[in-house]
Amino acid sequence: MTQAGPIGVLGGGAWGTALAQVLASGGSDVLLWARNGAVVGAINAHRENPAYLPGMRLSEHIRATDEMSDMREAGMLLVVTPAQHMRAILSRFSPEGQPLILCAKGIEAVTHKLMHQVAREAMPGSPVAVLSGPTFAHEVAAGLPTAVTLAAEEEALARLLADVLARPTLRPYASDDVVGAEIGGAVKNVLAIACGVVDGAGLGQNARAALIARGFAEMTRFGLALGARAETLAGLSGLGDLVLTCSSRRSRNFSLGKGLGEGRSAADLLADRRTVAEGAYTAPVLLEAARARGIDMPVTASVCALLSGEQGVNDVISALLARPLRAE
């Protein structure tokens, strides 16, 4: 696939900046849009994003802007905005037919739509792909090895885009299971909150391992009901991302859950955060969608009860432990 113009990145947070950095490492020109003018100024003047990726010297091939109209120069767009803001941001953009690679993980709260459905409505003239997998921004930016799923309904498009994005330390695996790639990325954020609760409440490693396994069962039930393939859910964008975010305090969702497990309120924790814990917004949408389909998701329900303040940590733990015994 011929790359016409720079690679565009919509979103100047840690993940957007990290993607810009790894793509620029291959010599590509990258145009990074950020809402925050201070972030734009720091990147262009000092080669650093101190607000979101401090201490990382950024490539000279990255140019930042806060003008959406500048992004029309880009040959393709990586959309790295928070899931709940994607529609509004894409709706500001005049469609030019550039391929969109969606890097947000979530379900739109108002419509219950996945990100690829939102993007198609906002920019109907653009081909859409989804990038998802086990990725911490600071590791990607530092050039540590990372593998991801790059999914498009036309697998030929996924392969072409993968060829453009591939770098020695960034390995995209092409897939045509867009729904599976999205479901894995969205559900794992909710389950990471639950694992953080286990850590914050001091319940031990046995409990966390059990929760990851039972959470993966929830992800699989929900994903299969929406048409995802089991092998996608067991791959990088599902199980791979689940293991990463449920095992590290670097995860925004895990750290939110840890605070809940320590007894802090969801309102206080969310008010404190510079970055978005997508799982907090995805959890109630996910639970509502699951119940509408008759899918049992007790871990998700427990996270929702904690986030809404309907139940405390001890009540949620007692309720999960009191569930009827059944065959696995």
N, C-alpha and C positions, 0 to 999 in steps of 0.2 A: 504494500500500500504506500503510495507516494504521500509524503507529508508536505502539504502546502501551508506555509505560514508556521508560526510558533505553535507549540502545544499550549493550550489554555487551561488554567486551573482556576475554578471559581471557588474561593474560600481561602482565607489567609490565616486559619488556625494552625494547630500543630500538624494535623494530618495533611492538609493542603500544602503547607510549606515543605513537609517531608517528601511528598510526592513530587513537588517541583524540584527539589534538590536531587532526588535520585534520577529523575528524567534528564535534568541538566547535566548530570555526571556523564552521560553518553554523548555530550556535545550538542544536544538539542537546545534551541532557544525556547524558553518557557515564559509565558506571560501570566502572571499571578494577580488575580483580582481579590482585593480585600476591602471590606466595608470600612475598616478603621484607617483613617488617614495617617495616624502615627505609625501603624504597622507598615504601611506603604513607604513612608519616609525613611524608616529605619532600614528596611530591606534595600532600598535604592542607594541610600547614603552610606550605610555602615555594613552592608552584607550580613545582616542578622535580623532575626525576628525575636527580640528579647521578651515580648509578651507571651509567646507560645512555644518557642523553641530556643531558649537562651543558651548561649555558649556555642552554637553551631554556626560556623562561617559558611555563608551561602554562596553558591556558584555565581560567577560573573554573567552566566548565561540566563539568569533569572531577572526579569524586569517586573516590577510591581506597579499596579495602578488601582485607583479607586473609581475609575470611569468605566461603567459597564459597556459603553459604546466601543471602547478600545478592544474588547474581546472579539469583535467581529473579524479582527486580523487572524484569529486562531484557526488552525486547520481542523482541530478537534477540541472538545471541552471535557475536562475531568471536573465533575460537579461534586464538590466536597463541602457543601453547605449542610447545616443541621437538617434532618429529615423534615421537621415541621415547618421549615422555611423554604424548602426547595421550590414549591409551586410559585410562591411570591417572587422569588429571585429569578426563576426562569421566565416568568411572565413579563418581567422587565426587559427581557432580551429579545431583540428582533430576530426571528428565525432566519438563519442563513443556510440551513441544511447541514451544519457541521455535525459529525457523530458526537453523541453524548455518552460519556462513561460515568455512570453514577457510582459514587463512592460513599454515600450516606447509607446508614443501616437503620431502618425503622419502618413504621407503618403510619400513614397520615392519619392523624387523630380524628378529624372531622369526617372524612370519607371512608376510612378503613382501607384505603388503596395502598398497594405496594408502590415503591418509588418509580419503577419503570412505567407503571400506569399513570402516575402523576406527570412524569416527564412527557409522555406521549400526548397528554392533554394540553400541557403548557407549550410544547414545541412539536407539533404534529409533523413537521417536515424533516425532522432529524432522526437518523438511525440511533437506536438506544442499546447500550450494553451496560452490564453491572460488574463492578470490580469488588470482590469481597474475599476475606480470608484472615488468617491470624497475623495481625500487623500492629505493632506498637510504633508510633511515629518516630520516636527518638532512634530506634534501631534501624528503621528504613533510612532515615536521614544520614545516619552514621555509616551506611554502606554495609550493614550486616545482612547475611543471606535471608531472603524472604520469598515465600511462594504464595501465590494467590490464585483464585478462580476468576476468570474473565468470561462472563456469560452473555450471549446474545441469542435471540431466537433463531437467527440464521447463523449456524456454526461457522460458516465461511467468514462472516463479518467478525466473529470473535477471534478467529485465527489471524485475520489481517490486522486487527487492532493489537492482538498479543505480540505480533512481530514488531509493531511500532513501539510498544511500551517496554518490551523485554530489555533488561540490562544484565550485566554479569551478576549483580546481587538481587535482581528482581525477576522472578520467574513466573510468568502468568500461564496457567493451564486453561485452555479454551473449553467451553461447554455451551450447549444449547439449552440448558435448564435454568432459565432466568428465575423462575419462581423458586426453585430449590436454593439457588444462591442467595436470593433475598430473604427467604424464610429463615435460613440458618443465621444470617447476620442480624436479623431483627430479634429472633427469639433468644439467642445467646446473651444479648444485653440484659434481658430480664432475668435469666438464670444466673448471670454474673452478680446481680444484686443479691440474689438468694445466697450465693456462696460467700459473698462479703458478710452477710448477716451471720453465717456460721462462724466465720473468722472472728468477727467482732464480739460474738457471744461466747467465744472460747469453747466451741463444741468439738473441736479436734479434727484431725485429718480423715479419720474414718467417715465421719459425718459428711465432710465435703466431697469425698470420693463417691459416696452413695448418692449425694445430691446431684453431682455431675451426671452419673449414670441414669438416675431417674428423670433428671431434666432432659437428657438426650432422648429418652423415651417420649417425653411430652413433645419435644421438637419434631420428632419423627411422626407421631400421630397427627399433629397439626399439618405438617408439610405434606404428607401423603394425601390428606383430605383435600388440600388445595392443588394437587396435581404435581407436586415435586417428586423427584426420583430419590429412592432410598440411597443410592450411591453418592448423590450430590450431598445429601444431608450427612453422610458418613465421611465426607471429604473435607477439603481445606476450608470451605465457606461455612460448614456446619460444625462437625465434631472438632476440627482443627482450631477454629476460632473459639469454640466453647471452652476447650481445654486451656487456651491461652488466657482468656479473660476471666476465667473462674479460678485462676491459680496465681494471680499477681496483683499486688496493691497498686501497681501502675495503671491498672484498668480503672477508668472513671466510674464505671458501673459497680465494680467490685468495691471501690473505696466508698461509694455512696452506701452500699449495703453494710459495709463494716461500721460506718457511723450509726446506722439504724440498729445494728447488733449491739452496739455499745450504749444504746438507749437515747440517742439524740433524735430529734424530730425530723421528719422528711422536709418540712417547710424550712427549717433552719439550715439543713444540709444543702438543699437546692438553692437557697438564697445566697449561700457562701461561694458557689461554684463559678469560676471564670469560664470553664468549658462545660459542654452539655453532656449529661448522662442520659443518652437516648432511651435507655431501658425504663426510666421513670415515666416517659410519655407513651412508650410502646405497651407497657404492661396492661393498663385498663382496656386499650383497644384490642390487644391480643386475647384477653380473657372474654371480652364481649363477642368477638368473632368465633372463639372456640365454643362458647356456650350456645351460640346460634346454630352450630353444626353438631352439637351433642358430644363434643370432645372434652374428656376429663383432663384438666390441667391444674392439679392441686398446688404445685410449686408456684405457678403463675398467680393463682388465686391468693396464696399466702403473701406474695410480694405486693399485690394490690392492696390487701388488707393493712399491711404495714405502711405503705405509702399514703393511704387515705387516713390513717390514724384510727381505723375501725378496731384494730387489734394491736396489742403490744407483742414484743418479741416472744415472751414466755407463752402467751396464749397461742401464737402461731405454731411454735415448736410443739406444744402439747397436742394441738389439733392434728399436725402431721404424724406424730408418733402414735396417735390413737386411731388412725385410719384402719379399716378392716384388713386383716391379713389376706393375701391372695397369691395366686401363682404369678411368677414373674413373666 
